[in-house]
Amino acid sequence: MVSIVIKVQEILDERDMSQKQLAEMTGLRRAAVSEICNNLRTSINRDHLEKIAEALKLNDISQLIELRVEQEE
């Protein structure tokens, strides 16, 4: 099984930042940031990803998104 995982919460945890701080930095709604951080969204606006990447000073999409392949038993 393959899943796409948004790693925003992992980055925030590493940097000791809150979702609220990220929302303020990006101008995104706190609810939207929370849904992204908790991988609850089935689709994510490209503009949102760009704002998050810019705010967190990321330079590689793999820092933000991961394709996880789980072995079937």
All heavy atoms as TSV, in Angstrom:
chain	resi	resn	atom	element	x	y	z
A	1	MET	N	N	0.839	-1.172	0.000
A	1	MET	CA	C	0.000	0.000	0.000
A	1	MET	C	C	0.893	1.249	0.000
A	1	MET	O	O	1.899	1.307	0.685
A	1	MET	CB	C	-0.909	0.000	1.224
A	1	MET	CG	C	-1.840	1.152	1.286
A	1	MET	SD	S	-2.974	0.929	2.677
A	1	MET	CE	C	-3.659	2.521	2.727
A	2	VAL	N	N	0.505	2.238	-0.754
A	2	VAL	CA	C	1.264	3.472	-0.868
A	2	VAL	C	C	0.443	4.616	-0.283
A	2	VAL	O	O	-0.755	4.717	-0.531
A	2	VAL	CB	C	1.597	3.772	-2.350
A	2	VAL	CG1	C	2.289	5.093	-2.482
A	2	VAL	CG2	C	2.428	2.650	-2.940
A	3	SER	N	N	1.091	5.477	0.487
A	3	SER	CA	C	0.411	6.652	1.022
A	3	SER	C	C	1.334	7.861	0.944
A	3	SER	O	O	2.558	7.737	1.018
A	3	SER	CB	C	-0.054	6.420	2.460
A	3	SER	OG	O	1.042	6.136	3.294
A	4	ILE	N	N	0.731	9.016	0.771
A	4	ILE	CA	C	1.469	10.267	0.756
A	4	ILE	C	C	1.321	10.895	2.134
A	4	ILE	O	O	0.209	11.056	2.630
A	4	ILE	CB	C	0.925	11.212	-0.332
A	4	ILE	CG1	C	1.171	10.600	-1.706
A	4	ILE	CG2	C	1.565	12.592	-0.206
A	4	ILE	CD1	C	0.521	11.362	-2.846
A	5	VAL	N	N	2.444	11.240	2.732
A	5	VAL	CA	C	2.442	11.801	4.079
A	5	VAL	C	C	3.036	13.205	4.036
A	5	VAL	O	O	4.118	13.410	3.492
A	5	VAL	CB	C	3.260	10.910	5.047
A	5	VAL	CG1	C	3.307	11.522	6.436
A	5	VAL	CG2	C	2.682	9.503	5.075
A	6	ILE	N	N	2.311	14.140	4.582
A	6	ILE	CA	C	2.790	15.507	4.715
A	6	ILE	C	C	3.514	15.598	6.056
A	6	ILE	O	O	2.951	15.247	7.096
A	6	ILE	CB	C	1.620	16.519	4.660
A	6	ILE	CG1	C	0.780	16.308	3.398
A	6	ILE	CG2	C	2.144	17.946	4.744
A	6	ILE	CD1	C	1.513	16.482	2.097
A	7	LYS	N	N	4.760	16.045	6.033
A	7	LYS	CA	C	5.613	15.996	7.221
A	7	LYS	C	C	5.698	17.335	7.967
A	7	LYS	O	O	6.654	17.577	8.697
A	7	LYS	CB	C	7.012	15.537	6.817
A	7	LYS	CG	C	7.002	14.179	6.125
A	7	LYS	CD	C	8.376	13.611	5.907
A	7	LYS	CE	C	9.232	14.433	4.977
A	7	LYS	NZ	N	10.541	13.808	4.705
A	8	VAL	N	N	4.692	18.164	7.834
A	8	VAL	CA	C	4.739	19.492	8.448
A	8	VAL	C	C	4.854	19.390	9.970
A	8	VAL	O	O	5.664	20.090	10.581
A	8	VAL	CB	C	3.514	20.348	8.049
A	8	VAL	CG1	C	3.520	21.679	8.786
A	8	VAL	CG2	C	3.504	20.571	6.543
A	9	GLN	N	N	4.070	18.532	10.592
A	9	GLN	CA	C	4.120	18.435	12.057
A	9	GLN	C	C	5.489	17.978	12.526
A	9	GLN	O	O	6.001	18.462	13.531
A	9	GLN	CB	C	3.034	17.503	12.586
A	9	GLN	CG	C	2.915	17.509	14.106
A	9	GLN	CD	C	2.571	18.893	14.658
A	9	GLN	OE1	O	1.585	19.494	14.266
A	9	GLN	NE2	N	3.388	19.408	15.579
A	10	GLU	N	N	6.114	17.063	11.795
A	10	GLU	CA	C	7.459	16.609	12.155
A	10	GLU	C	C	8.449	17.777	12.131
A	10	GLU	O	O	9.288	17.918	13.024
A	10	GLU	CB	C	7.927	15.520	11.184
A	10	GLU	CG	C	7.141	14.233	11.277
A	10	GLU	CD	C	7.528	13.233	10.195
A	10	GLU	OE1	O	8.702	13.227	9.772
A	10	GLU	OE2	O	6.650	12.459	9.779
A	11	ILE	N	N	8.335	18.612	11.116
A	11	ILE	CA	C	9.219	19.772	10.989
A	11	ILE	C	C	8.965	20.751	12.129
A	11	ILE	O	O	9.914	21.262	12.743
A	11	ILE	CB	C	9.009	20.461	9.627
A	11	ILE	CG1	C	9.418	19.524	8.495
A	11	ILE	CG2	C	9.798	21.765	9.558
A	11	ILE	CD1	C	8.957	19.984	7.125
A	12	LEU	N	N	7.693	20.999	12.431
A	12	LEU	CA	C	7.358	21.910	13.527
A	12	LEU	C	C	7.919	21.392	14.848
A	12	LEU	O	O	8.474	22.155	15.640
A	12	LEU	CB	C	5.845	22.110	13.627
A	12	LEU	CG	C	5.173	22.831	12.458
A	12	LEU	CD1	C	3.672	22.918	12.703
A	12	LEU	CD2	C	5.768	24.206	12.218
A	13	ASP	N	N	7.774	20.090	15.079
A	13	ASP	CA	C	8.288	19.493	16.317
A	13	ASP	C	C	9.807	19.652	16.405
A	13	ASP	O	O	10.334	20.008	17.468
A	13	ASP	CB	C	7.912	18.015	16.405
A	13	ASP	CG	C	6.426	17.795	16.616
A	13	ASP	OD1	O	5.712	18.747	16.997
A	13	ASP	OD2	O	5.970	16.656	16.385
A	14	GLU	N	N	10.509	19.407	15.294
A	14	GLU	CA	C	11.970	19.539	15.276
A	14	GLU	C	C	12.404	20.968	15.581
A	14	GLU	O	O	13.449	21.184	16.189
A	14	GLU	CB	C	12.522	19.147	13.902
A	14	GLU	CG	C	12.446	17.675	13.596
A	14	GLU	CD	C	12.775	17.363	12.146
A	14	GLU	OE1	O	13.153	18.284	11.377
A	14	GLU	OE2	O	12.650	16.179	11.766
A	15	ARG	N	N	11.592	21.931	15.150
A	15	ARG	CA	C	11.951	23.343	15.305
A	15	ARG	C	C	11.298	23.990	16.525
A	15	ARG	O	O	11.399	25.190	16.722
A	15	ARG	CB	C	11.561	24.110	14.041
A	15	ARG	CG	C	12.335	23.600	12.825
A	15	ARG	CD	C	11.969	24.358	11.599
A	15	ARG	NE	N	12.665	23.818	10.446
A	15	ARG	CZ	C	12.710	24.400	9.276
A	15	ARG	NH1	N	12.091	25.560	9.088
A	15	ARG	NH2	N	13.351	23.851	8.276
A	16	ASP	N	N	10.596	23.177	17.302
A	16	ASP	CA	C	9.902	23.672	18.499
A	16	ASP	C	C	8.966	24.827	18.146
A	16	ASP	O	O	8.962	25.867	18.813
A	16	ASP	CB	C	10.910	24.084	19.574
A	16	ASP	CG	C	10.266	24.191	20.942
A	16	ASP	OD1	O	9.279	23.465	21.197
A	16	ASP	OD2	O	10.729	25.009	21.764
A	17	MET	N	N	8.198	24.629	17.080
A	17	MET	CA	C	7.229	25.627	16.616
A	17	MET	C	C	5.818	25.073	16.777
A	17	MET	O	O	5.611	23.857	16.756
A	17	MET	CB	C	7.449	25.955	15.134
A	17	MET	CG	C	8.706	26.705	14.830
A	17	MET	SD	S	8.905	26.988	13.050
A	17	MET	CE	C	7.450	27.976	12.695
A	18	SER	N	N	4.864	25.967	16.888
A	18	SER	CA	C	3.465	25.554	17.013
A	18	SER	C	C	2.745	25.720	15.672
A	18	SER	O	O	3.194	26.457	14.785
A	18	SER	CB	C	2.762	26.391	18.073
A	18	SER	OG	O	2.620	27.725	17.620
A	19	GLN	N	N	1.626	25.045	15.569
A	19	GLN	CA	C	0.777	25.203	14.397
A	19	GLN	C	C	0.282	26.644	14.298
A	19	GLN	O	O	0.168	27.196	13.199
A	19	GLN	CB	C	-0.405	24.236	14.458
A	19	GLN	CG	C	-0.001	22.788	14.303
A	19	GLN	CD	C	-1.162	21.836	14.404
A	19	GLN	OE1	O	-2.330	22.239	14.346
A	19	GLN	NE2	N	-0.873	20.549	14.564
A	20	LYS	N	N	0.013	27.246	15.435
A	20	LYS	CA	C	-0.438	28.639	15.459
A	20	LYS	C	C	0.624	29.550	14.849
A	20	LYS	O	O	0.311	30.451	14.065
A	20	LYS	CB	C	-0.746	29.064	16.898
A	20	LYS	CG	C	-1.184	30.509	17.021
A	20	LYS	CD	C	-1.421	30.893	18.463
A	20	LYS	CE	C	-1.793	32.363	18.551
A	20	LYS	NZ	N	-1.921	32.826	19.924
A	21	GLN	N	N	1.884	29.332	15.219
A	21	GLN	CA	C	2.970	30.142	14.665
A	21	GLN	C	C	3.043	29.981	13.147
A	21	GLN	O	O	3.226	30.960	12.421
A	21	GLN	CB	C	4.310	29.748	15.292
A	21	GLN	CG	C	4.463	30.180	16.729
A	21	GLN	CD	C	5.711	29.590	17.353
A	21	GLN	OE1	O	5.939	28.388	17.314
A	21	GLN	NE2	N	6.543	30.467	17.931
A	22	LEU	N	N	2.908	28.743	12.672
A	22	LEU	CA	C	2.960	28.501	11.231
A	22	LEU	C	C	1.797	29.193	10.540
A	22	LEU	O	O	1.972	29.792	9.478
A	22	LEU	CB	C	2.950	26.998	10.926
A	22	LEU	CG	C	3.030	26.648	9.449
A	22	LEU	CD1	C	4.319	27.175	8.821
A	22	LEU	CD2	C	2.912	25.146	9.247
A	23	ALA	N	N	0.620	29.137	11.133
A	23	ALA	CA	C	-0.545	29.804	10.550
A	23	ALA	C	C	-0.296	31.307	10.432
A	23	ALA	O	O	-0.605	31.919	9.403
A	23	ALA	CB	C	-1.793	29.525	11.396
A	24	GLU	N	N	0.295	31.879	11.458
A	24	GLU	CA	C	0.594	33.315	11.427
A	24	GLU	C	C	1.641	33.644	10.374
A	24	GLU	O	O	1.554	34.663	9.691
A	24	GLU	CB	C	1.053	33.782	12.813
A	24	GLU	CG	C	-0.063	33.768	13.840
A	24	GLU	CD	C	0.410	33.977	15.271
A	24	GLU	OE1	O	1.647	34.026	15.502
A	24	GLU	OE2	O	-0.459	34.070	16.165
A	25	MET	N	N	2.637	32.784	10.208
A	25	MET	CA	C	3.705	33.008	9.240
A	25	MET	C	C	3.215	32.898	7.795
A	25	MET	O	O	3.733	33.568	6.914
A	25	MET	CB	C	4.838	31.990	9.453
A	25	MET	CG	C	5.598	32.162	10.739
A	25	MET	SD	S	6.700	30.770	11.080
A	25	MET	CE	C	7.922	30.978	9.793
A	26	THR	N	N	2.229	32.021	7.582
A	26	THR	CA	C	1.764	31.740	6.218
A	26	THR	C	C	0.494	32.485	5.833
A	26	THR	O	O	0.187	32.600	4.653
A	26	THR	CB	C	1.487	30.236	6.044
A	26	THR	OG1	O	0.487	29.836	7.000
A	26	THR	CG2	C	2.746	29.404	6.227
A	27	GLY	N	N	-0.259	32.937	6.836
A	27	GLY	CA	C	-1.550	33.550	6.547
A	27	GLY	C	C	-2.653	32.531	6.315
A	27	GLY	O	O	-3.769	32.884	5.937
A	28	LEU	N	N	-2.352	31.257	6.566
A	28	LEU	CA	C	-3.365	30.204	6.427
A	28	LEU	C	C	-4.197	30.126	7.707
A	28	LEU	O	O	-3.728	30.471	8.794
A	28	LEU	CB	C	-2.695	28.848	6.180
A	28	LEU	CG	C	-1.818	28.736	4.934
A	28	LEU	CD1	C	-1.143	27.371	4.890
A	28	LEU	CD2	C	-2.623	28.977	3.676
A	29	ARG	N	N	-5.434	29.645	7.547
A	29	ARG	CA	C	-6.288	29.467	8.726
A	29	ARG	C	C	-5.681	28.408	9.640
A	29	ARG	O	O	-5.095	27.429	9.163
A	29	ARG	CB	C	-7.693	29.012	8.309
A	29	ARG	CG	C	-8.499	30.027	7.552
A	29	ARG	CD	C	-9.886	29.510	7.160
A	29	ARG	NE	N	-9.845	28.217	6.475
A	29	ARG	CZ	C	-10.256	27.048	7.004
A	29	ARG	NH1	N	-10.784	27.006	8.210
A	29	ARG	NH2	N	-10.177	25.934	6.326
A	30	ARG	N	N	-5.833	28.603	10.945
A	30	ARG	CA	C	-5.298	27.614	11.901
A	30	ARG	C	C	-5.908	26.245	11.672
A	30	ARG	O	O	-5.219	25.231	11.803
A	30	ARG	CB	C	-5.545	28.081	13.337
A	30	ARG	CG	C	-4.614	29.216	13.726
A	30	ARG	CD	C	-4.891	29.745	15.104
A	30	ARG	NE	N	-4.664	28.739	16.141
A	30	ARG	CZ	C	-4.899	28.928	17.417
A	30	ARG	NH1	N	-5.358	30.090	17.839
A	30	ARG	NH2	N	-4.666	27.974	18.293
A	31	ALA	N	N	-7.189	26.202	11.317
A	31	ALA	CA	C	-7.845	24.917	11.060
A	31	ALA	C	C	-7.206	24.214	9.861
A	31	ALA	O	O	-7.010	22.992	9.877
A	31	ALA	CB	C	-9.335	25.120	10.819
A	32	ALA	N	N	-6.871	24.977	8.834
A	32	ALA	CA	C	-6.234	24.391	7.646
A	32	ALA	C	C	-4.861	23.834	8.005
A	32	ALA	O	O	-4.502	22.726	7.588
A	32	ALA	CB	C	-6.124	25.433	6.540
A	33	VAL	N	N	-4.095	24.600	8.774
A	33	VAL	CA	C	-2.773	24.139	9.197
A	33	VAL	C	C	-2.903	22.876	10.037
A	33	VAL	O	O	-2.153	21.913	9.850
A	33	VAL	CB	C	-2.020	25.248	9.969
A	33	VAL	CG1	C	-0.747	24.708	10.611
A	33	VAL	CG2	C	-1.699	26.410	9.037
A	34	SER	N	N	-3.862	22.835	10.928
A	34	SER	CA	C	-4.084	21.659	11.767
A	34	SER	C	C	-4.413	20.432	10.924
A	34	SER	O	O	-3.860	19.346	11.143
A	34	SER	CB	C	-5.215	21.917	12.762
A	34	SER	OG	O	-5.501	20.753	13.498
A	35	GLU	N	N	-5.289	20.585	9.947
A	35	GLU	CA	C	-5.659	19.470	9.083
A	35	GLU	C	C	-4.460	18.972	8.283
A	35	GLU	O	O	-4.277	17.767	8.110
A	35	GLU	CB	C	-6.784	19.877	8.139
A	35	GLU	CG	C	-8.109	20.077	8.838
A	35	GLU	CD	C	-9.172	20.696	7.941
A	35	GLU	OE1	O	-8.870	21.043	6.786
A	35	GLU	OE2	O	-10.314	20.826	8.416
A	36	ILE	N	N	-3.639	19.897	7.800
A	36	ILE	CA	C	-2.436	19.511	7.053
A	36	ILE	C	C	-1.457	18.785	7.975
A	36	ILE	O	O	-0.932	17.724	7.626
A	36	ILE	CB	C	-1.780	20.748	6.409
A	36	ILE	CG1	C	-2.679	21.295	5.296
A	36	ILE	CG2	C	-0.396	20.409	5.871
A	36	ILE	CD1	C	-2.289	22.662	4.775
A	37	CYS	N	N	-1.228	19.321	9.152
A	37	CYS	CA	C	-0.295	18.728	10.108
A	37	CYS	C	C	-0.725	17.329	10.543
A	37	CYS	O	O	0.112	16.469	10.803
A	37	CYS	CB	C	-0.148	19.618	11.336
A	37	CYS	SG	S	0.823	21.104	11.033
A	38	ASN	N	N	-2.018	17.113	10.624
A	38	ASN	CA	C	-2.541	15.826	11.078
A	38	ASN	C	C	-2.881	14.893	9.925
A	38	ASN	O	O	-3.506	13.855	10.132
A	38	ASN	CB	C	-3.756	16.048	11.980
A	38	ASN	CG	C	-3.348	16.688	13.289
A	38	ASN	OD1	O	-2.563	16.125	14.034
A	38	ASN	ND2	N	-3.849	17.875	13.569
A	39	ASN	N	N	-2.463	15.272	8.710
A	39	ASN	CA	C	-2.688	14.459	7.515
A	39	ASN	C	C	-4.157	14.081	7.355
A	39	ASN	O	O	-4.489	12.944	7.011
A	39	ASN	CB	C	-1.794	13.212	7.531
A	39	ASN	CG	C	-0.389	13.536	7.106
A	39	ASN	OD1	O	-0.126	13.725	5.916
A	39	ASN	ND2	N	0.515	13.635	8.066
A	40	LEU	N	N	-5.043	15.029	7.605
A	40	LEU	CA	C	-6.480	14.785	7.483
A	40	LEU	C	C	-7.028	15.209	6.122
A	40	LEU	O	O	-8.141	14.837	5.778
A	40	LEU	CB	C	-7.231	15.528	8.592
A	40	LEU	CG	C	-6.908	15.082	10.020
A	40	LEU	CD1	C	-7.641	15.945	11.025
A	40	LEU	CD2	C	-7.246	13.615	10.207
A	41	ARG	N	N	-6.263	15.967	5.380
A	41	ARG	CA	C	-6.725	16.448	4.072
A	41	ARG	C	C	-6.484	15.390	3.008
A	41	ARG	O	O	-5.416	14.782	2.964
A	41	ARG	CB	C	-5.981	17.719	3.690
A	41	ARG	CG	C	-6.321	18.891	4.581
A	41	ARG	CD	C	-6.714	20.032	3.727
A	41	ARG	NE	N	-7.357	21.071	4.502
A	41	ARG	CZ	C	-7.303	22.332	4.164
A	41	ARG	NH1	N	-6.640	22.712	3.096
A	41	ARG	NH2	N	-7.948	23.225	4.868
A	42	THR	N	N	-7.473	15.199	2.150
A	42	THR	CA	C	-7.291	14.283	1.027
A	42	THR	C	C	-6.743	15.017	-0.186
A	42	THR	O	O	-6.200	14.409	-1.092
A	42	THR	CB	C	-8.616	13.582	0.649
A	42	THR	OG1	O	-9.599	14.587	0.376
A	42	THR	CG2	C	-9.089	12.679	1.768
A	43	SER	N	N	-6.869	16.332	-0.189
A	43	SER	CA	C	-6.243	17.148	-1.231
A	43	SER	C	C	-5.700	18.402	-0.557
A	43	SER	O	O	-6.276	18.903	0.405
A	43	SER	CB	C	-7.246	17.520	-2.325
A	43	SER	OG	O	-8.275	18.316	-1.808
A	44	ILE	N	N	-4.570	18.874	-1.080
A	44	ILE	CA	C	-3.939	20.050	-0.487
A	44	ILE	C	C	-3.670	21.051	-1.595
A	44	ILE	O	O	-3.124	20.705	-2.646
A	44	ILE	CB	C	-2.638	19.685	0.240
A	44	ILE	CG1	C	-2.945	18.732	1.392
A	44	ILE	CG2	C	-1.937	20.933	0.767
A	44	ILE	CD1	C	-1.741	18.283	2.159
A	45	ASN	N	N	-4.038	22.269	-1.332
A	45	ASN	CA	C	-3.837	23.354	-2.265
A	45	ASN	C	C	-2.336	23.570	-2.470
A	45	ASN	O	O	-1.574	23.696	-1.507
A	45	ASN	CB	C	-4.499	24.607	-1.668
A	45	ASN	CG	C	-4.469	25.791	-2.573
A	45	ASN	OD1	O	-3.451	26.132	-3.148
A	45	ASN	ND2	N	-5.614	26.437	-2.680
A	46	ARG	N	N	-1.929	23.627	-3.713
A	46	ARG	CA	C	-0.522	23.839	-4.046
A	46	ARG	C	C	0.000	25.146	-3.432
A	46	ARG	O	O	1.132	25.214	-2.940
A	46	ARG	CB	C	-0.374	23.855	-5.564
A	46	ARG	CG	C	1.019	24.058	-6.045
A	46	ARG	CD	C	1.031	23.994	-7.560
A	46	ARG	NE	N	2.311	24.451	-8.053
A	46	ARG	CZ	C	2.765	24.184	-9.244
A	46	ARG	NH1	N	2.034	23.471	-10.078
A	46	ARG	NH2	N	3.931	24.626	-9.634
A	47	ASP	N	N	-0.832	26.169	-3.449
A	47	ASP	CA	C	-0.458	27.454	-2.863
A	47	ASP	C	C	-0.152	27.301	-1.374
A	47	ASP	O	O	0.785	27.909	-0.854
A	47	ASP	CB	C	-1.581	28.476	-3.091
A	47	ASP	CG	C	-1.228	29.858	-2.591
A	47	ASP	OD1	O	-0.181	30.387	-3.012
A	47	ASP	OD2	O	-2.005	30.408	-1.782
A	48	HIS	N	N	-0.917	26.473	-0.683
A	48	HIS	CA	C	-0.681	26.238	0.738
A	48	HIS	C	C	0.689	25.597	0.946
A	48	HIS	O	O	1.438	26.001	1.844
A	48	HIS	CB	C	-1.758	25.348	1.342
A	48	HIS	CG	C	-3.090	26.014	1.445
A	48	HIS	ND1	N	-4.177	25.393	2.020
A	48	HIS	CD2	C	-3.536	27.234	1.052
A	48	HIS	CE1	C	-5.231	26.202	1.984
A	48	HIS	NE2	N	-4.843	27.325	1.393
A	49	LEU	N	N	1.010	24.595	0.116
A	49	LEU	CA	C	2.306	23.929	0.237
A	49	LEU	C	C	3.444	24.915	-0.028
A	49	LEU	O	O	4.467	24.891	0.662
A	49	LEU	CB	C	2.403	22.744	-0.726
A	49	LEU	CG	C	1.503	21.554	-0.417
A	49	LEU	CD1	C	1.662	20.493	-1.495
A	49	LEU	CD2	C	1.815	20.981	0.958
A	50	GLU	N	N	3.265	25.777	-1.014
A	50	GLU	CA	C	4.293	26.772	-1.330
A	50	GLU	C	C	4.485	27.746	-0.168
A	50	GLU	O	O	5.618	28.080	0.189
A	50	GLU	CB	C	3.933	27.519	-2.611
A	50	GLU	CG	C	4.048	26.660	-3.848
A	50	GLU	CD	C	3.494	27.315	-5.105
A	50	GLU	OE1	O	2.853	28.389	-5.015
A	50	GLU	OE2	O	3.697	26.738	-6.195
A	51	LYS	N	N	3.393	28.196	0.438
A	51	LYS	CA	C	3.492	29.118	1.579
A	51	LYS	C	C	4.186	28.460	2.758
A	51	LYS	O	O	5.008	29.082	3.434
A	51	LYS	CB	C	2.099	29.597	1.992
A	51	LYS	CG	C	1.496	30.593	1.035
A	51	LYS	CD	C	0.127	31.032	1.494
A	51	LYS	CE	C	-0.448	32.073	0.525
A	51	LYS	NZ	N	-1.760	32.543	0.953
A	52	ILE	N	N	3.857	27.200	3.010
A	52	ILE	CA	C	4.478	26.468	4.118
A	52	ILE	C	C	5.963	26.276	3.846
A	52	ILE	O	O	6.803	26.517	4.719
A	52	ILE	CB	C	3.761	25.118	4.353
A	52	ILE	CG1	C	2.357	25.370	4.913
A	52	ILE	CG2	C	4.574	24.226	5.282
A	52	ILE	CD1	C	1.466	24.143	4.925
A	53	ALA	N	N	6.300	25.857	2.631
A	53	ALA	CA	C	7.711	25.649	2.278
A	53	ALA	C	C	8.502	26.943	2.405
A	53	ALA	O	O	9.620	26.946	2.929
A	53	ALA	CB	C	7.812	25.088	0.861
A	54	GLU	N	N	7.915	28.034	1.968
A	54	GLU	CA	C	8.600	29.323	2.057
A	54	GLU	C	C	8.780	29.747	3.515
A	54	GLU	O	O	9.857	30.165	3.924
A	54	GLU	CB	C	7.828	30.394	1.291
A	54	GLU	CG	C	8.528	31.728	1.264
A	54	GLU	CD	C	7.818	32.765	0.407
A	54	GLU	OE1	O	6.838	32.424	-0.288
A	54	GLU	OE2	O	8.247	33.929	0.448
A	55	ALA	N	N	7.728	29.620	4.307
A	55	ALA	CA	C	7.793	30.029	5.715
A	55	ALA	C	C	8.823	29.207	6.489
A	55	ALA	O	O	9.520	29.737	7.355
A	55	ALA	CB	C	6.416	29.891	6.364
A	56	LEU	N	N	8.924	27.921	6.159
A	56	LEU	CA	C	9.851	27.037	6.868
A	56	LEU	C	C	11.225	26.986	6.199
A	56	LEU	O	O	12.106	26.244	6.644
A	56	LEU	CB	C	9.255	25.629	6.965
A	56	LEU	CG	C	7.962	25.524	7.778
A	56	LEU	CD1	C	7.401	24.114	7.708
A	56	LEU	CD2	C	8.185	25.959	9.216
A	57	LYS	N	N	11.383	27.768	5.126
A	57	LYS	CA	C	12.652	27.843	4.399
A	57	LYS	C	C	13.126	26.465	3.925
A	57	LYS	O	O	14.298	26.093	4.095
A	57	LYS	CB	C	13.716	28.540	5.234
A	57	LYS	CG	C	13.381	29.999	5.510
A	57	LYS	CD	C	14.447	30.664	6.336
A	57	LYS	CE	C	14.241	32.124	6.612
A	57	LYS	NZ	N	12.968	32.704	6.667
A	58	LEU	N	N	12.202	25.722	3.332
A	58	LEU	CA	C	12.528	24.412	2.775
A	58	LEU	C	C	12.956	24.587	1.331
A	58	LEU	O	O	12.435	25.424	0.620
A	58	LEU	CB	C	11.313	23.484	2.856
A	58	LEU	CG	C	10.710	23.295	4.249
A	58	LEU	CD1	C	9.469	22.424	4.169
A	58	LEU	CD2	C	11.719	22.708	5.204
A	59	ASN	N	N	13.907	23.787	0.888
A	59	ASN	CA	C	14.367	23.902	-0.488
A	59	ASN	C	C	14.248	22.609	-1.277
A	59	ASN	O	O	14.736	22.507	-2.393
A	59	ASN	CB	C	15.810	24.413	-0.537
A	59	ASN	CG	C	16.764	23.536	0.242
A	59	ASN	OD1	O	16.447	22.413	0.581
A	59	ASN	ND2	N	17.936	24.061	0.536
A	60	ASP	N	N	13.604	21.612	-0.683
A	60	ASP	CA	C	13.425	20.331	-1.342
A	60	ASP	C	C	12.050	19.787	-0.947
A	60	ASP	O	O	11.749	19.683	0.238
A	60	ASP	CB	C	14.540	19.377	-0.906
A	60	ASP	CG	C	14.533	18.058	-1.648
A	60	ASP	OD1	O	13.484	17.686	-2.220
A	60	ASP	OD2	O	15.574	17.386	-1.642
A	61	ILE	N	N	11.253	19.449	-1.942
A	61	ILE	CA	C	9.882	18.980	-1.670
A	61	ILE	C	C	9.875	17.731	-0.793
A	61	ILE	O	O	8.936	17.507	-0.034
A	61	ILE	CB	C	9.098	18.762	-2.989
A	61	ILE	CG1	C	7.602	18.597	-2.721
A	61	ILE	CG2	C	9.634	17.566	-3.740
A	61	ILE	CD1	C	6.921	19.835	-2.238
A	62	SER	N	N	10.939	16.942	-0.848
A	62	SER	CA	C	10.983	15.731	-0.027
A	62	SER	C	C	11.086	16.050	1.458
A	62	SER	O	O	10.846	15.188	2.294
A	62	SER	CB	C	12.128	14.814	-0.456
A	62	SER	OG	O	13.368	15.410	-0.179
A	63	GLN	N	N	11.439	17.295	1.794
A	63	GLN	CA	C	11.429	17.701	3.197
A	63	GLN	C	C	10.000	17.865	3.697
A	63	GLN	O	O	9.749	17.788	4.892
A	63	GLN	CB	C	12.177	19.025	3.373
A	63	GLN	CG	C	13.658	18.943	3.059
A	63	GLN	CD	C	14.293	20.308	3.100
A	63	GLN	OE1	O	14.041	21.139	2.243
A	63	GLN	NE2	N	15.123	20.534	4.106
A	64	LEU	N	N	9.070	18.064	2.773
A	64	LEU	CA	C	7.684	18.372	3.108
A	64	LEU	C	C	6.739	17.194	2.882
A	64	LEU	O	O	5.797	16.999	3.625
A	64	LEU	CB	C	7.230	19.563	2.263
A	64	LEU	CG	C	5.918	20.232	2.581
A	64	LEU	CD1	C	5.891	20.736	4.013
A	64	LEU	CD2	C	5.691	21.380	1.621
A	65	ILE	N	N	7.016	16.417	1.833
A	65	ILE	CA	C	6.128	15.324	1.438
A	65	ILE	C	C	6.929	14.034	1.324
A	65	ILE	O	O	8.038	14.030	0.796
A	65	ILE	CB	C	5.462	15.621	0.079
A	65	ILE	CG1	C	4.611	16.878	0.166
A	65	ILE	CG2	C	4.629	14.444	-0.387
A	65	ILE	CD1	C	4.048	17.326	-1.164
A	66	GLU	N	N	6.342	12.948	1.797
A	66	GLU	CA	C	6.995	11.651	1.717
A	66	GLU	C	C	6.025	10.630	1.139
A	66	GLU	O	O	4.836	10.620	1.491
A	66	GLU	CB	C	7.443	11.205	3.111
A	66	GLU	CG	C	8.133	9.871	3.137
A	66	GLU	CD	C	8.564	9.478	4.535
A	66	GLU	OE1	O	8.664	10.353	5.419
A	66	GLU	OE2	O	8.782	8.282	4.758
A	67	LEU	N	N	6.524	9.792	0.269
A	67	LEU	CA	C	5.749	8.679	-0.262
A	67	LEU	C	C	6.139	7.443	0.558
A	67	LEU	O	O	7.291	7.008	0.517
A	67	LEU	CB	C	6.084	8.472	-1.734
A	67	LEU	CG	C	5.249	7.429	-2.466
A	67	LEU	CD1	C	3.783	7.843	-2.509
A	67	LEU	CD2	C	5.780	7.248	-3.871
A	68	ARG	N	N	5.189	6.930	1.314
A	68	ARG	CA	C	5.477	5.761	2.169
A	68	ARG	C	C	4.851	4.517	1.546
A	68	ARG	O	O	3.664	4.498	1.223
A	68	ARG	CB	C	4.924	5.971	3.574
A	68	ARG	CG	C	5.676	7.054	4.308
A	68	ARG	CD	C	5.362	7.105	5.761
A	68	ARG	NE	N	6.091	8.215	6.386
A	68	ARG	CZ	C	5.757	8.768	7.527
A	68	ARG	NH1	N	4.722	8.331	8.206
A	68	ARG	NH2	N	6.477	9.760	8.015
A	69	VAL	N	N	5.669	3.511	1.421
A	69	VAL	CA	C	5.229	2.235	0.868
A	69	VAL	C	C	5.231	1.225	1.998
A	69	VAL	O	O	6.262	0.967	2.606
A	69	VAL	CB	C	6.161	1.767	-0.274
A	69	VAL	CG1	C	5.683	0.442	-0.834
A	69	VAL	CG2	C	6.264	2.826	-1.349
A	70	GLU	N	N	4.051	0.697	2.279
A	70	GLU	CA	C	3.919	-0.284	3.361
A	70	GLU	C	C	3.814	-1.664	2.744
A	70	GLU	O	O	3.101	-1.886	1.766
A	70	GLU	CB	C	2.682	0.025	4.188
A	70	GLU	CG	C	2.757	1.370	4.876
A	70	GLU	CD	C	1.493	1.718	5.630
A	70	GLU	OE1	O	0.703	0.803	5.947
A	70	GLU	OE2	O	1.287	2.915	5.886
A	71	GLN	N	N	4.560	-2.583	3.329
A	71	GLN	CA	C	4.544	-3.971	2.847
A	71	GLN	C	C	3.212	-4.623	3.204
A	71	GLN	O	O	2.754	-4.507	4.339
A	71	GLN	CB	C	5.690	-4.763	3.490
A	71	GLN	CG	C	7.061	-4.209	3.161
A	71	GLN	CD	C	7.441	-4.453	1.714
A	71	GLN	OE1	O	6.963	-5.367	1.083
A	71	GLN	NE2	N	8.307	-3.596	1.191
A	72	GLU	N	N	2.627	-5.276	2.227
A	72	GLU	CA	C	1.402	-6.036	2.509
A	72	GLU	C	C	1.799	-7.376	3.095
A	72	GLU	O	O	2.781	-7.989	2.699
A	72	GLU	CB	C	0.599	-6.236	1.232
A	72	GLU	CG	C	0.041	-4.928	0.701
A	72	GLU	CD	C	-0.871	-5.151	-0.490
A	72	GLU	OE1	O	-1.438	-6.251	-0.613
A	72	GLU	OE2	O	-0.999	-4.213	-1.273
A	73	GLU	N	N	1.043	-7.809	4.066
A	73	GLU	CA	C	1.369	-9.077	4.745
A	73	GLU	C	C	0.777	-10.248	4.019
A	73	GLU	O	O	-0.144	-10.233	3.346
A	73	GLU	CB	C	0.861	-9.037	6.192
A	73	GLU	CG	C	1.583	-7.976	6.978
A	73	GLU	CD	C	1.102	-7.905	8.408
A	73	GLU	OE1	O	0.525	-8.889	8.905
A	73	GLU	OE2	O	1.304	-6.879	9.043
